[in-house]
Amino acid sequence: MSLPTRRYVRVLLSAHNFLVRIRAKYAEGDGDGYGVGKGKGKGDDLIVKLVGMLDSAMNFPIDDSTGEPLSSEAVDAEQHARVGLLQRIGHKTVPKLAEYAMNGTSNAMKPEFMMEHLGRLDTDELEALCHKLRVIDDAGESEDRSLLLKVLVNFFGCKSTELERLTSLPLYPCEEVLWNENLVPNGKELNASTVSTEATNRMRKRTKDAKIANDEVPSIS
């Protein structure tokens, strides 16, 4: 994704909560943001993987104006500022979030902690809070309660960085990796790719031989 594309398309997709809606429809759980997840139905794994790749590109830590990479301190500061805004607005508008607002931002941005406290709100309170924070369209239709929760957690919750994800991976393949068809293809896919490669090589040889046979040898006069 180029910088101009990211700069404008990212704002549009974020305004419509595209990633949250797609994951809510096709994925089991919220995924890890890197395409490693399971789909709800047959054929949905590819959609989950593509959405994870898009999520990784959208949340890559760079400055949208200059393209300069952001330091870990800058990313942390941005996340703390976001959840701090949620705590202040929630404390002023929703009395049920008074306890949540008194917690430190490091604890308040954890997705599990957010779901525990935001889950106490009913649908009308969640929708009013989302409108106040401008994370959903005011002119849009009423949203489902579970979707509203996911929108808030996705926007204000902490996200694991690519470095943290790579650090958490095992040094050697574990059973979770070996049996994940999104990472390791099964035997049928492997045989099919091998046959197609051999067929492609034979086709190239035949094409090359035909070209050599049809070439006219220039006469020397």
Summary of the structure (lengths in Angstrom):
residues: 221
radius of gyration: 24.8
end to end distance: 57.4
largest distance: 99.3
contacts: 551
relative contact order: 0.09
helix: 63%
strand: 2%
